[in-house]
Amino acid sequence: MLVIGCGALARELVELTRRPGFEHVDLTCLPATLHNRPGGIPAAVRRKIRAARPRYATIFVGYADCGTGGMLDRVLEEEGVERLAGAHCYEFYAGRAAFAQITDDDPATFFLTDFLARNFDRLVIRGLGIDRHPELLPVYFGNYRRLIYLAQSSDPALLETAQRAARRLGLAFELRVTGLGELAGSIIALAAATAPGSVAA
């Protein structure tokens, strides 16, 4: 089995696929920078799928929709490959029901994951040009009220980074420790189903 993952999930996917019982699972990841241009995700995933055949009996895509507007799903339907459920990683880390409740309670919420906290300055401050044009900060973030850090780990340095990010954006801070959320269940179930000797394998 091959998992084609988003680079923003690489650490978490490596952690999962190194567990006992995953010896038959290989992992490859596309660059996390594709999130800056999500229109390129479907074609990049298709290339990975086609390059992997016929070496793998099962291919699974470790992406949610990730801003592709349904284009990724059209590619995966054509290729006969499944992906993670949900619109984005915030949803499957928090859990679909919990995420819906969070956004119903306050739609003006900005989210960070471990990956985004670790790369906040590069992807948000420099990536959006706020370092060069601070006047853009209220343009991008003026309609947000709070920042929720969906933490996959208990890393004090990342927690401090996320708190600093909230202060930089002028947002109230909230921590929710999610661990791997629904990502873990999806990958573990698929690995079990495709293990040598299983009924589905």
N, CA, C and O of each residue as an XYZ file, in Angstrom:
804
protein
N       0.840     -1.187      0.000
C       0.000      0.000      0.000
C       0.880      1.243      0.000
O       1.905      1.289      0.681
N       0.478      2.237     -0.759
C       1.178      3.517     -0.789
C       0.249      4.621     -0.313
O      -0.897      4.713     -0.753
N       0.749      5.461      0.591
C       0.053      6.681      0.992
C       0.760      7.855      0.333
O       1.958      8.059      0.530
N       0.017      8.619     -0.444
C       0.541      9.851     -1.045
C       0.068     10.992     -0.169
O      -1.116     11.331     -0.165
N       0.989     11.584      0.574
C       0.600     12.537      1.588
C       0.926     13.970      1.239
O       1.778     14.254      0.396
N       0.226     14.866      1.909
C       0.543     16.290      1.868
C       1.784     16.525      2.718
O       1.905     15.970      3.809
N       2.695     17.337      2.228
C       3.911     17.620      2.971
C       3.649     18.253      4.324
O       4.464     18.124      5.238
N       2.515     18.939      4.463
C       2.172     19.543      5.755
C       1.810     18.486      6.799
O       1.750     18.787      7.991
N       1.570     17.256      6.358
C       1.244     16.153      7.265
C       2.394     15.168      7.391
O       2.243     14.118      8.015
N       3.541     15.493      6.808
C       4.617     14.511      6.692
C       5.043     13.942      8.038
O       5.162     12.725      8.180
N       5.272     14.796      9.024
C       5.711     14.302     10.334
C       4.697     13.346     10.938
O       5.058     12.297     11.471
N       3.445     13.712     10.851
C       2.394     12.895     11.449
C       2.230     11.578     10.689
O       2.021     10.529     11.299
N       2.323     11.632      9.362
C       2.201     10.407      8.567
C       3.390      9.484      8.788
O       3.228      8.265      8.838
N       4.570     10.048      8.921
C       5.750      9.225      9.239
C       5.563      8.546     10.584
O       5.845      7.356     10.727
N       5.085      9.302     11.575
C       4.846      8.726     12.902
C       3.876      7.550     12.822
O       4.105      6.507     13.435
N       2.796      7.721     12.066
C       1.805      6.660     11.949
C       2.355      5.437     11.234
O       2.174      4.311     11.697
N       3.021      5.647     10.118
C       3.426      4.519      9.278
C       4.683      3.812      9.772
O       5.106      2.818      9.180
N       5.285      4.311     10.849
C       6.410      3.599     11.471
C       5.969      2.689     12.608
O       6.795      2.018     13.227
N       4.675      2.666     12.882
C       4.166      1.828     13.959
C       4.172      0.357     13.533
O       4.134      0.059     12.339
N       4.220     -0.566     14.504
C       4.106     -1.987     14.166
C       2.815     -2.263     13.401
O       1.771     -1.683     13.697
N       2.897     -3.141     12.430
C       1.737     -3.463     11.610
C       1.648     -2.655     10.337
O       0.740     -2.864      9.533
N       2.591     -1.719     10.138
C       2.593     -0.876      8.947
C       3.738     -1.236      8.000
O       4.107     -0.449      7.128
N       4.294     -2.433      8.181
C       5.459     -2.801      7.376
C       5.147     -2.852      5.878
O       6.050     -2.716      5.052
N       3.896     -3.042      5.531
C       3.501     -3.122      4.124
C       3.096     -1.763      3.551
O       2.664     -1.682      2.401
N       3.233     -0.695      4.345
C       2.792      0.641      3.927
C       4.007      1.507      3.605
O       4.904      1.673      4.431
N       4.018      2.047      2.405
C       5.028      3.031      2.007
C       4.398      4.416      2.009
O       3.185      4.566      1.867
N       5.239      5.413      2.172
C       4.770      6.798      2.235
C       5.603      7.662      1.303
O       6.830      7.565      1.273
N       4.923      8.501      0.548
C       5.596      9.547     -0.224
C       4.788     10.829     -0.051
O       3.560     10.785      0.028
N       5.467     11.961      0.006
C       4.761     13.223      0.242
C       5.071     14.239     -0.846
O       6.193     14.318     -1.348
N       4.070     15.000     -1.193
C       4.232     16.124     -2.103
C       4.627     17.361     -1.304
O       4.395     17.403     -0.096
N       5.217     18.366     -1.945
C       5.667     19.546     -1.200
C       4.513     20.278     -0.515
O       3.440     20.456     -1.090
N       4.759     20.695      0.723
C       3.750     21.442      1.463
C       3.440     22.774      0.800
O       2.361     23.329      1.009
N       4.363     23.295      0.008
C       4.155     24.592     -0.655
C       3.015     24.549     -1.663
O       2.555     25.598     -2.111
N       2.550     23.353     -2.030
C       1.392     23.274     -2.923
C       0.164     23.941     -2.307
O      -0.754     24.335     -3.026
N       0.144     24.070     -0.984
C      -0.997     24.740     -0.343
C      -1.069     26.214     -0.730
O      -2.132     26.826     -0.639
N       0.041     26.779     -1.155
C       0.013     28.175     -1.606
C      -0.605     28.302     -2.987
O      -0.981     29.398     -3.403
N      -0.711     27.199     -3.690
C      -1.328     27.178     -5.021
C      -2.106     25.862     -5.172
O      -1.693     24.983     -5.928
N      -3.223     25.729     -4.458
C      -3.937     24.450     -4.398
C      -4.448     23.962     -5.736
O      -4.744     22.777     -5.888
N      -4.559     24.856     -6.715
C      -4.951     24.406     -8.045
C      -3.980     23.416     -8.639
O      -4.335     22.675     -9.557
N      -2.746     23.387     -8.130
C      -1.745     22.443     -8.628
C      -1.777     21.089     -7.941
O      -1.103     20.159     -8.382
N      -2.550     20.962     -6.866
C      -2.575     19.699     -6.119
C      -3.125     18.538     -6.951
O      -2.498     17.480     -6.979
N      -4.277     18.688     -7.636
C      -4.827     17.533     -8.346
C      -3.875     16.935     -9.382
O      -3.716     15.716     -9.446
N      -3.251     17.772    -10.180
C      -2.344     17.245    -11.208
C      -1.123     16.587    -10.579
O      -0.652     15.561    -11.070
N      -0.604     17.171     -9.491
C       0.555     16.587     -8.816
C       0.204     15.233     -8.216
O       1.003     14.299     -8.278
N      -0.980     15.123     -7.640
C      -1.426     13.845     -7.075
C      -1.607     12.818     -8.190
O      -1.212     11.663     -8.038
N      -2.199     13.229     -9.304
C      -2.393     12.292    -10.412
C      -1.052     11.741    -10.902
O      -0.926     10.546    -11.168
N      -0.058     12.617    -11.020
C       1.263     12.153    -11.473
C       1.838     11.123    -10.507
O       2.409     10.119    -10.930
N       1.686     11.373     -9.218
C       2.187     10.427     -8.222
C       1.471      9.079     -8.322
O       2.099      8.023     -8.245
N       0.148      9.132     -8.495
C      -0.638      7.898     -8.605
C      -0.175      7.087     -9.805
O       0.068      5.885     -9.690
N      -0.054      7.729    -10.935
C       0.289      7.008    -12.164
C       1.723      6.480    -12.129
O       2.013      5.423    -12.690
N       2.618      7.217    -11.469
C       4.000      6.747    -11.351
C       4.081      5.531    -10.420
O       4.968      4.690    -10.566
N       3.147      5.445     -9.461
C       3.186      4.357     -8.478
C       2.608      3.051     -9.001
O       2.922      1.986     -8.468
N       1.785      3.105    -10.013
C       1.207      1.897    -10.573
C       2.191      1.279    -11.557
O       2.893      2.018    -12.247
N       2.271     -0.062    -11.651
C       1.469     -1.078    -10.945
C       2.157     -1.643     -9.705
O       1.866     -2.777     -9.323
N       3.051     -0.905     -9.066
C       3.806     -1.437     -7.928
C       2.944     -1.663     -6.699
O       3.279     -2.495     -5.855
N       1.830     -0.931     -6.582
C       1.034     -0.981     -5.355
C      -0.390     -1.460     -5.643
O      -1.048     -1.008     -6.580
N      -0.838     -2.391     -4.797
C      -2.214     -2.877     -4.928
C      -3.204     -1.828     -4.463
O      -4.311     -1.737     -4.994
N      -2.814     -1.034     -3.473
C      -3.686      0.001     -2.914
C      -2.925      1.308     -2.824
O      -1.790      1.348     -2.348
N      -3.560      2.379     -3.285
C      -3.008      3.726     -3.135
C      -4.056      4.563     -2.410
O      -5.243      4.517     -2.732
N      -3.599      5.317     -1.439
C      -4.489      6.185     -0.660
C      -3.877      7.574     -0.611
O      -2.663      7.719     -0.467
N      -4.716      8.596     -0.731
C      -4.223      9.971     -0.773
C      -4.446     10.645      0.568
O      -5.576     10.785      1.035
N      -3.346     11.059      1.173
C      -3.384     11.730      2.462
C      -3.557     13.235      2.312
O      -2.745     14.022      2.798
N      -4.618     13.611      1.637
C      -5.043     15.003      1.494
C      -6.532     15.059      1.806
O      -7.259     14.096      1.561
N      -6.981     16.176      2.342
C      -8.400     16.511      2.291
C      -8.618     17.262      0.970
O      -7.776     17.179      0.076
N      -9.716     17.981      0.835
C      -9.901     18.752     -0.405
C      -8.853     19.850     -0.533
O      -8.383     20.146     -1.632
N      -8.492     20.447      0.587
C      -7.358     21.386      0.663
C      -7.445     22.548     -0.316
O      -6.443     22.962     -0.899
N      -8.650     23.065     -0.487
C      -8.796     24.259     -1.306
C      -8.845     24.022     -2.793
O      -8.738     24.969     -3.571
N      -9.007     22.760     -3.217
C      -9.033     22.486     -4.661
C     -10.419     22.658     -5.261
O     -10.587     22.531     -6.473
N     -11.413     22.945     -4.430
C     -12.762     23.170     -4.944
C     -13.368     21.965     -5.639
O     -14.119     22.114     -6.603
N     -13.047     20.765     -5.156
C     -13.591     19.550     -5.753
C     -12.762     18.989     -6.885
O     -13.036     17.885     -7.355
N     -11.751     19.719     -7.339
C     -10.931     19.225     -8.465
C     -10.153     17.964     -8.083
O      -9.988     17.066     -8.908
N      -9.674     17.892     -6.837
C      -8.963     16.690     -6.410
C      -9.888     15.484     -6.434
O      -9.481     14.403     -6.860
N     -11.112     15.651     -5.988
C     -12.059     14.533     -5.997
C     -12.335     14.035     -7.405
O     -12.496     12.831     -7.610
N     -12.392     14.930     -8.375
C     -12.626     14.499     -9.753
C     -11.459     13.648    -10.254
O     -11.663     12.638    -10.928
N     -10.246     14.060     -9.924
C      -9.075     13.280    -10.319
C      -9.101     11.907     -9.644
O      -8.851     10.891    -10.291
N      -9.401     11.880     -8.355
C      -9.379     10.619     -7.623
C     -10.479      9.677     -8.087
O     -10.293      8.461     -8.097
N     -11.620     10.231     -8.469
C     -12.687      9.385     -9.025
C     -12.227      8.746    -10.332
O     -12.465      7.561    -10.569
N     -11.572      9.528    -11.171
C     -11.059      8.987    -12.439
C      -9.991      7.920    -12.206
O      -9.897      6.953    -12.963
N      -9.190      8.098    -11.158
C      -8.093      7.168    -10.892
C      -8.507      6.004     -9.990
O      -7.739      5.057     -9.816
N      -9.710      6.062     -9.414
C     -10.172      5.003     -8.530
C      -9.423      4.948     -7.208
O      -9.114      3.868     -6.704
N      -9.133      6.122     -6.648
C      -8.351      6.225     -5.413
C      -9.141      7.042     -4.396
O      -9.832      7.994     -4.758
N      -9.036      6.664     -3.116
C      -9.721      7.389     -2.050
C      -8.768      8.342     -1.355
O      -7.548      8.223     -1.472
N      -9.351      9.298     -0.623
C      -8.570     10.280      0.140
C      -9.123     10.410      1.539
O     -10.143      9.808      1.876
N      -8.443     11.203      2.356
C      -8.948     11.530      3.682
C     -10.273     12.282      3.562
O     -10.454     13.093      2.654
N     -11.177     12.010      4.465
C     -12.454     12.726      4.468
C     -12.260     14.136      4.999
O     -11.434     14.373      5.880
N     -13.025     15.062      4.459
C     -13.013     16.416      4.994
C     -12.528     17.452      4.009
O     -12.024     17.139      2.930
N     -12.698     18.706      4.417
C     -12.329     19.827      3.557
C     -10.873     20.223      3.721
O     -10.260     20.728      2.781
N     -10.307     19.999      4.912
C      -8.932     20.433      5.191
C      -8.454     19.751      6.470
O      -9.220     19.075      7.157
N      -7.166     19.943      6.773
C      -6.588     19.250      7.928
C      -7.181     19.727      9.247
O      -7.229     18.954     10.204
N      -7.635     20.980      9.327
C      -8.254     21.440     10.570
C      -9.450     20.567     10.927
O      -9.697     20.268     12.095
N     -10.176     20.172      9.906
C     -11.391     19.391     10.127
C     -11.070     17.991     10.631
O     -11.701     17.521     11.577
N     -10.091     17.310     10.012
C      -9.850     15.949     10.487
C      -8.983     15.912     11.737
O      -9.003     14.910     12.453
N      -8.220     16.968     12.030
C      -7.525     17.003     13.313
C      -8.515     17.248     14.448
O      -8.493     16.537     15.452
N      -9.369     18.233     14.300
C     -10.339     18.546     15.351
C     -11.428     17.491     15.451
O     -12.022     17.308     16.513
N     -11.695     16.794     14.347
C     -12.845     15.908     14.226
C     -13.971     16.669     13.554
O     -14.223     17.829     13.880
N     -14.645     16.025     12.621
C     -15.632     16.751     11.811
C     -16.732     17.399     12.654
O     -17.093     18.553     12.426
N     -17.256     16.665     13.615
C     -18.343     17.225     14.434
C     -17.832     18.389     15.278
O     -18.489     19.425     15.379
N     -16.648     18.213     15.887
C     -16.102     19.270     16.737
C     -15.747     20.504     15.913
O     -15.965     21.632     16.354
N     -15.203     20.291     14.720
C     -14.858     21.431     13.875
C     -16.109     22.213     13.476
O     -16.113     23.444     13.485
N     -17.165     21.486     13.128
C     -18.421     22.163     12.766
C     -18.936     22.989     13.931
O     -19.446     24.092     13.735
N     -18.805     22.457     15.153
C     -19.264     23.186     16.328
C     -18.421     24.435     16.563
O     -18.949     25.496     16.893
N     -17.102     24.300     16.390
C     -16.197     25.450     16.569
C     -16.575     26.578     15.618
O     -16.695     27.732     16.030
N     -16.758     26.245     14.363
C     -17.023     27.284     13.365
C     -18.456     27.815     13.480
O     -18.719     28.963     13.124
N     -19.378     26.987     13.972
C     -20.727     27.492     14.240
C     -20.700     28.488     15.395
O     -21.377     29.515     15.360
N     -19.903     28.169     16.422
C     -19.815     29.047     17.588
C     -19.197     30.394     17.230
O     -19.646     31.436     17.705
N     -18.168     30.366     16.391
C     -17.501     31.609     15.989
C     -16.801     31.403     14.656
O     -15.676     30.904     14.614
N     -17.470     31.790     13.550
C     -16.852     31.621     12.233
C     -15.571     32.441     12.057
O     -14.768     32.157     11.168
N     -15.384     33.445     12.895
C     -14.213     34.326     12.749
C     -13.012     33.747     13.486
O     -12.392     34.410     14.318
N     -12.696     32.485     13.160
C     -11.625     31.756     13.827
C     -10.534     31.409     12.826
O     -10.804     30.868     11.754
N      -9.299     31.727     13.191
C      -8.121     31.353     12.406
C      -7.468     30.161     13.100
O      -7.349     30.142     14.325
N      -7.047     29.168     12.318
C      -6.519     27.936     12.895
C      -5.033     27.776     12.611
O      -4.531     28.164     11.556
N      -4.352     27.196     13.584
C      -2.983     26.739     13.396
C      -2.918     25.259     13.745
O      -3.608     24.792     14.651
N      -2.073     24.521     13.009
C      -1.684     23.163     13.361
C      -0.215     23.211     13.781
O       0.403     24.275     13.753
N       0.339     22.078     14.167
C       1.770     22.049     14.479
C       2.585     22.551     13.296
O       3.510     23.345     13.464
N       2.239     22.086     12.098
C       2.987     22.484     10.906
C       2.912     23.993     10.703
O       3.932     24.636     10.453
N       1.721     24.558     10.807
C       1.579     26.000     10.580
C       2.217     26.821     11.690
O       2.752     27.902     11.441
N       2.160     26.310     12.911
C       2.850     27.019     13.993
C       4.355     27.026     13.741
O       5.023     28.047     13.906
N       4.871     25.871     13.341
C       6.308     25.742     13.089
C       6.760     26.647     11.943
O       7.893     27.130     11.932
N       5.875     26.868     10.992
C       6.230     27.628      9.784
C       5.470     28.939      9.675
O       5.307     29.473      8.578
N       5.003     29.463     10.805
C       4.146     30.641     10.791
C       4.812     31.843     10.114
O       4.220     32.474      9.239
N       6.021     32.150     10.517
C       6.689     33.322      9.930
C       6.891     33.155      8.433
O       6.665     34.086      7.659
N       7.321     31.959      8.027
C       7.606     31.729      6.602
C       6.339     31.745      5.756
O       6.306     32.376      4.700
N       5.288     31.051      6.216
C       4.097     30.892      5.383
C       3.088     32.028      5.534
O       2.416     32.396      4.570
N       2.983     32.577      6.730
C       1.967     33.605      6.968
C       2.570     35.003      6.881
O       2.124     35.817      6.072
N       3.569     35.289      7.696
C       4.101     36.651      7.737
C       4.867     36.988      6.455
O       4.589     37.998      5.809
N       5.816     36.151      6.098
C       6.556     36.426      4.855
C       5.774     35.987      3.626
O       5.814     36.643      2.584
N       5.060     34.871      3.756
C       4.307     34.346      2.607
C       3.231     35.290      2.118
O       2.965     35.363      0.919
N       2.604     36.019      3.045
C       1.558     36.978      2.676
C       2.098     38.401      2.509
O       1.348     39.332      2.216
N       3.398     38.548      2.701
C       4.012     39.864      2.500
C       3.810     40.832      3.648
O       4.046     42.029      3.491
N       3.375     40.338      4.805
C       3.113     41.221      5.942
C       4.405     41.805      6.495
O       4.406     42.912      7.033
N       5.515     41.061      6.365
C       6.796     41.587      6.845
C       7.215     42.835      6.074
O       7.835     43.742      6.629
N       6.873     42.869      4.799
C       7.236     44.010      3.951
C       6.159     45.084      3.934
O       6.449     46.266      3.748
N       4.931     44.668      4.127
C       3.794     45.602      4.066
C       2.876     45.345      5.264
O       1.833     44.709      5.113
N       3.253     45.831      6.449
C       2.441     45.561      7.644
C       1.010     46.076      7.543
O       0.136     45.633      8.289
N       0.769     46.997      6.637
C      -0.596     47.493      6.462
C      -1.535     46.411      5.937
O      -2.755     46.567      5.982
N      -0.953     45.290      5.429
C      -1.782     44.193      4.942
C      -2.374     43.345      6.065
O      -3.345     42.619      5.849
N      -1.801     43.432      7.249
C      -2.258     42.567      8.337
C      -3.755     42.733      8.617
O      -4.465     41.729      8.683
N      -4.262     43.957      8.783
C      -5.710     44.086      9.010
C      -6.548     43.709      7.791
O      -7.719     43.357      7.929
N      -5.958     43.781      6.609
C      -6.690     43.373      5.405
C      -6.946     41.860      5.444
O      -8.047     41.396      5.151
N      -5.901     41.102      5.813
C      -6.027     39.649      5.871
C      -6.761     39.163      7.116
O      -7.538     38.211      7.043
N      -6.522     39.805      8.254
C      -6.957     39.236      9.532
C      -7.934     40.110     10.313
O      -8.286     39.783     11.446
N      -8.374     41.212      9.720
C      -9.249     42.124     10.430
C     -10.601     41.543     10.789
O     -11.256     42.027     11.712
N     -11.033     40.509     10.074
C     -12.339     39.920     10.358
C     -12.267     38.708     11.288
O     -13.293     38.102     11.599
N     -11.062     38.353     11.730
C     -10.910     37.252     12.683
C     -10.952     37.790     14.112
O     -10.567     38.931     14.368
N     -11.422     36.960     15.031
C     -11.452     37.339     16.443
C     -10.557     36.463     17.310
O     -10.040     36.913     18.333
N     -10.375     35.211     16.899
C      -9.578     34.323     17.741
C      -8.722     33.400     16.880
O      -9.014     33.158     15.709
N      -7.663     32.898     17.496
C      -6.796     31.890     16.875
C      -6.880     30.637     17.737
O      -6.630     30.683     18.942
N      -7.232     29.522     17.113
C      -7.236     28.237     17.813
C      -6.072     27.407     17.306
O      -5.947     27.140     16.111
N      -5.227     27.008     18.238
C      -4.102     26.135     17.917
C      -4.548     24.700     18.149
O      -4.733     24.273     19.288
N      -4.722     23.950     17.046
C      -5.057     22.533     17.097
C      -3.729     21.781     17.185
O      -3.069     21.559     16.169
N      -3.346     21.396     18.381
C      -2.007     20.856     18.609
C      -1.980     19.345     18.428
O      -2.776     18.623     19.028
N      -1.056     18.874     17.593
C      -0.856     17.443     17.416
C       0.094     16.885     18.466
O       0.120     15.676     18.699
N       0.869     17.749     19.098
C       1.876     17.320     20.065
C       1.787     18.205     21.306
O       1.052     19.192     21.341
N       2.550     17.824     22.311
C       2.638     18.652     23.522
C       4.039     19.240     23.576
O       4.865     18.852     24.403
N       4.284     20.172     22.688
C       5.604     20.779     22.537
C       5.548     22.203     23.082
O       4.904     23.060     22.477
N       6.206     22.479     24.212
C       6.138     23.827     24.792
C       6.637     24.909     23.847
O       6.121     26.027     23.857
N       7.641     24.585     23.026
C       8.163     25.587     22.093
C       7.122     25.935     21.036
O       6.975     27.103     20.676
N       6.395     24.930     20.531
C       5.351     25.202     19.543
C       4.192     25.959     20.170
O       3.607     26.841     19.540
N       3.860     25.618     21.404
C       2.796     26.351     22.105
C       3.165     27.825     22.221
O       2.333     28.697     21.967
N       4.399     28.103     22.600
C       4.852     29.486     22.703
C       4.810     30.181     21.349
O       4.425     31.347     21.256
N       5.207     29.463     20.298
C       5.172     30.018     18.942
C       3.741     30.358     18.535
O       3.493     31.411     17.947
N       2.801     29.467     18.847
C       1.398     29.703     18.501
C       0.830     30.892     19.278
O       0.078     31.694     18.726
N       1.186     31.002     20.542
C       0.737     32.147     21.338
C       1.313     33.452     20.785
O       0.630     34.475     20.738
N       2.563     33.399     20.374
C       3.188     34.583     19.788
C       2.505     34.947     18.469
O       2.337     36.126     18.157
N       2.115     33.936     17.700
C       1.406     34.186     16.445
C       0.091     34.901     16.703
O      -0.258     35.846     15.994
N      -0.641     34.451     17.721
C      -1.918     35.099     18.054
C      -1.701     36.557     18.429
O      -2.456     37.432     18.008
N      -0.668     36.813     19.223
C      -0.377     38.201     19.594
C      -0.009     39.020     18.369
O      -0.427     40.170     18.235
N       0.769     38.430     17.479
C       1.189     39.154     16.268
C      -0.026     39.532     15.416
O      -0.054     40.601     14.805
N      -1.016     38.661     15.380
C      -2.211     38.916     14.579
C      -3.280     39.690     15.344
O      -4.293     40.083     14.766
N      -3.061     39.910     16.638
C      -4.036     40.633     17.447
C      -5.285     39.832     17.736
O      -6.381     40.387     17.800
N      -5.126     38.502     17.915
C      -6.277     37.622     18.113
C      -6.225     36.965     19.486
O      -5.145     36.727     20.027
N      -7.384     36.677     20.039
C      -7.462     35.890     21.259
C      -6.936     34.490     20.969
O      -7.101     33.972     19.865
N      -6.301     33.882     21.971
C      -5.661     32.583     21.774
C      -6.419     31.484     22.502
O      -6.895     31.673     23.622
N      -6.523     30.321     21.842
C      -7.130     29.147     22.465
C      -6.367     27.912     22.028
O      -6.028     27.772     20.853
N      -6.097     27.025     22.953
C      -5.395     25.770     22.675
C      -6.370     24.608     22.734
O      -7.155     24.494     23.676
N      -6.319     23.745     21.724
C      -7.054     22.477     21.753
C      -6.082     21.381     21.324
O      -5.615     21.365     20.185
N      -5.787     20.481     22.231
C      -4.870     19.379     21.928
C      -5.674     18.272     21.257
O      -6.492     17.616     21.901
N      -5.444     18.067     19.974
C      -6.217     17.108     19.189
C      -5.469     15.807     18.944
O      -6.079     14.801     18.581
N      -4.138     15.816     19.142
C      -3.372     14.673     18.677
C      -3.535     14.548     17.171
O      -3.620     15.552     16.463
N      -3.579     13.324     16.689
C      -3.708     13.108     15.244
C      -5.161     13.063     14.789
O      -5.429     12.930     13.595
N      -6.094     13.172     15.716
C      -7.500     13.266     15.345
C      -7.956     12.117     14.463
O      -7.565     10.969     14.671
N      -8.785     12.433     13.479
C      -9.332     11.421     12.579
C      -8.304     10.940     11.559
O      -8.524      9.935     10.883
N      -7.183     11.651     11.445
C      -6.113     11.180     10.558
C      -5.641      9.802     11.002
O      -5.467      8.912     10.170
N      -5.436      9.618     12.285
C      -4.939      8.340     12.793
C      -5.901      7.208     12.470
O      -5.497      6.167     11.954
N      -7.178      7.418     12.778
C      -8.159      6.362     12.539
C      -8.243      5.964     11.081
O      -8.349      4.779     10.765
N      -8.199      6.940     10.187
C      -8.288      6.648      8.751
C      -7.121      5.801      8.275
O      -7.314      4.808      7.574
N      -5.906      6.194      8.656
C      -4.719      5.488      8.180
C      -4.607      4.115      8.837
O      -4.259      3.140      8.171
N      -4.898      4.028     10.133
C      -4.808      2.750     10.835
C      -5.805      1.747     10.268
O      -5.464      0.581     10.065
N      -7.038      2.193     10.009
C      -8.063      1.287      9.464
C      -7.675      0.798      8.079
O      -7.847     -0.379      7.763
N      -7.159      1.687      7.261
C      -6.782      1.291      5.906
C      -5.595      0.347      5.930
O      -5.558     -0.621      5.170
N      -4.628      0.613      6.787
C      -3.464     -0.278      6.889
C      -3.883     -1.665      7.342
O      -3.382     -2.666      6.831
N      -4.806     -1.730      8.305
C      -5.277     -3.031      8.783
C      -5.998     -3.787      7.687
O      -5.842     -5.002      7.560
N      -6.792     -3.072      6.890
C      -7.564     -3.706      5.836
C      -6.700     -4.229      4.697
O      -7.085     -5.162      3.993
N      -5.533     -3.623      4.521
C      -4.666     -3.999      3.396
C      -3.472     -4.835      3.830
O      -2.622     -5.169      3.005
N      -3.395     -5.179      5.116
C      -2.273     -5.981      5.596
C      -2.288     -7.364      4.969
O      -3.361     -7.923      4.737
N      -1.129     -7.923      4.693
C      -1.080     -9.297      4.154
C      -1.844    -10.253      5.060
O      -1.646    -10.272      6.275
N      -2.723    -11.047      4.447
C      -3.508    -11.998      5.221
C      -4.856    -11.497      5.656
O      -5.687    -12.276      6.122
N      -5.097    -10.169      5.510
C      -6.416     -9.653      5.880
C      -7.421    -10.013      4.801
O      -7.051    -10.318      3.667
N      -8.693     -9.974      5.164
C      -9.743    -10.342      4.209
C      -9.741     -9.423      3.009
O      -9.956     -9.868      1.882
N      -9.493     -8.109      3.246
C      -9.569     -7.133      2.156
C      -8.309     -7.094      1.308
O      -8.325     -6.582      0.189
N      -7.212     -7.636      1.840
C      -5.923     -7.530      1.117
C      -5.916     -8.393     -0.127
O      -4.921     -8.425     -0.850
